[in-house]
Amino acid sequence: MERLAVKSQELREKRVFPKLAIVRAGERPDDLSYEKSVLKKADSIGIRVQVFTLAENCGTEEVAMLLRLINEDQNIHGTLLFSPMPKTVNEEIVRRALIPEKDVDGITPQSGYGVFSGRRIGFPPCTPEACVRMMDYYGIEPDGKQITIVGRSMVVGRPLAMMLLQRNATVTICHTHTKDLKERCLEADIVIAAAGVPKLLNGEYFREGQVVLDVGIHPDGENGFCGDVNYEEASAICADITPVPGGVGNVTTAVLLEHVLEAAEQQNKWRDLEE
Ligand code: NAD
């Protein structure tokens, strides 16, 4: 975060004031918790945040229109759209309304193409990038490793699989129809849990020497949180495991803010060229 604070300061000295728009429909507890964390960290490094709230029963055109207005707003550099959106919204259409330049969480088709082709087009989604960054930081090399990802969502499992494939890992993606989930986890060098089911993977899914990244985050007891992995059981067996809270979630927020700073810098360069 220190590095980001310096970059933010440098931009502000050039009269560029990095700003993120958050678009949230309804009041889902996990959205509110992520929003709170983003607001706190953004404030600590001088990034402005404007939260746009919509009703839980909002429609596709309403969200798309808001995104178009944000696209036009030169003071906003990045947009975070909380997903999943309510059932009343066609997310496919909404994602196309955002311009890739402001797509700091990699949700547009252009950003998706970047992730799937292994080229840097726009920004990759923050959570998969956070997983890769954590592996880099802790010296966990994906090249040649067997990695099992539990979850195939468009925001975590699938893009993460592509990013790790790009790093020469052999990737297995598991989902609700996977018959031998335990075996797929036990055979991996690295297990990444992103199923959205509290404590789905207990000690039986792990063996010695494995590294586990737990992406899941769920309310647990009074004011507590847990992941998709039973931390007590897995941590007693595996070589390393990311905690919940404080693991992938924290890095995801940092990656998001870094993307906002990059977007602000980039958009400022283009403006300079236009003038
Ligand atoms: P999702 O519900 O969209 O997708 C879950 C995936 O897991 C699906 O592909 C499903 O097939 C698979 N799955 C569900 N139950 C399974 C089971 N029993 N066995 C095998 N596969 C199963 O969820 P998502 O948006 O990808 O999020 C996953 C988790 O990560 C959630 O807990 C979410 O809150 C968390 N999350 C955390 C961050 C972060 O920054 N830490 C960011 C995004 C999501």
Residues whose N, C-alpha, C, O or C-beta is under 5 A from the ligand:
A	BS01	NAD	T127 V150 G151 R152 S153 V155 V156 G157 C174 H175 T176 A194 A195 G196 V197 V215 G216 I217 V248 G249 T252
